[in-house]
Amino acid sequence: MAVGAAVAGSLLLTVGCGSSSSSSTASSSTSSAVNAAAATSISAFGGMSGLVAAAKKEGQLNVITLPANWANYGTIMKDFTARYGIKINDANPDGSSQDELNAVNQLKGQSRAPDVLDVGTAFAVKGDQAGVLAPYKVQSWSNIPADAKASDGTWFADYGGYVAIGYNSAKVTTPPTSFADLLKPMYKNEVAINGNPTQASAAFSAVFASALANGGSLDNITPGIAYFKKLHSTGNFVPVTASAATMESGQTPIVIWWDYLLASEIGPSVPGLKIVIPSDASYAAYYDQAISKYAPDPAAARLWEEYLYSATGQNLWLQGKARPIELPSLVTAGTVDQTAYKALPPAPSGSVTFPTQSQQSAAESIVAQQWSSVIG
């Protein structure tokens, strides 16, 4: 299966992350006729009304690592609950993709285990290979490009953007426009990423982007590790998990992150935020949705996915300044939120290439082995 990030470059260019209970019980039929845990499409429920009824019977949905200001998830969760009367439990909002997979395994069989995941592609593939994801194809499956989903429906791309440099213009007087710029002495103790790249997909993507800017390729992420090692040795790299608070305080006035997360997570707290896509590297990718094989609320999990891939859900991601995977279809159908669409920052010109599954896995392995050398 192709990696979810491996969407044709033209797509991003043209459109502008409780108590115990038996798992067998949780996976049992939510109604006398439907085994929700085994459902691979809405047809198993006889249509939307049947799925809604089954999900309401469960009454709750467990999500994980979804900060309210991440790609508009706060609004998305509130709207889902308002529509269907299903309570959402959001565990570990500030966690990583690896934390999500850990929770699937560690909480298996408990009522508080994750029902659904939102992870970087490397982690979606890892979960798929581990056999912990349940296959399910939403009604709009055909609107998701073939190379942006697992063929059996175990994971599928949801929203994405570009690795970008965000800086607080109130504290950074000379704007950086490239990875090369960030090595300059003027940026001493100013540059950070959003966590450990062995665990956080966005941080991993920052390393991949820096590799492309320094003679590397999708087959060679090592120059990215060397780049961050140099950034650290020169005193410019701050090895903390960057956030709105660290940028606002001046601890990390420059952050390498996804363009839409810089805008949605940091922008509201940092009025002086400016965002630029590095001139020496364009790296774009999508996050992916997946349903846990051990979901304690399997019908609610499937209703959640149907909601996210409806025009409503896709436009809510768009309003969060992210590029939803079905954006071209929304534009064609005339159902796109025009205001949000026009507010997207312009995409870089030229083609964008993406790693294959084997390239992504190889890069992940190298980062896992060598990242500790970056900060000694």
Secondary structure, 3 states (H helix, E strand, C coil): CCCCCCCCHHHHHHCCCCCECCHHHHCCCCCCCCCHHHCCCHHHHCCHHHHHHHHHHHCEEEEECCCCCCCCHHHHHHHHHHHHCCEEEEECCCCCHHHHHHHHHHCCCECCCCCEEEEEHHHHHHHHHCCCEECCCCCCHHHCCHHHECCCCCCEEEEEEEEEEEEECCCCCCCCCCCCHHHCHHHCCCEEECCCCCCCHHHHHHHHHHHHCCCCECCECHHHHHHHHHHHHCCCEEEEECCHHHHHHCCCCEEEEEHHHHHHHHCCCCCCEEEECCCCCCCEEEEEEEEECCCCCHHHHHHHHHHHCCHHHHHHHHHCCCEECCHHHHHHHCCCCHHHHHCCCCCCCCCCCCCCHHHHHHHHHHHHHHHHHCCC
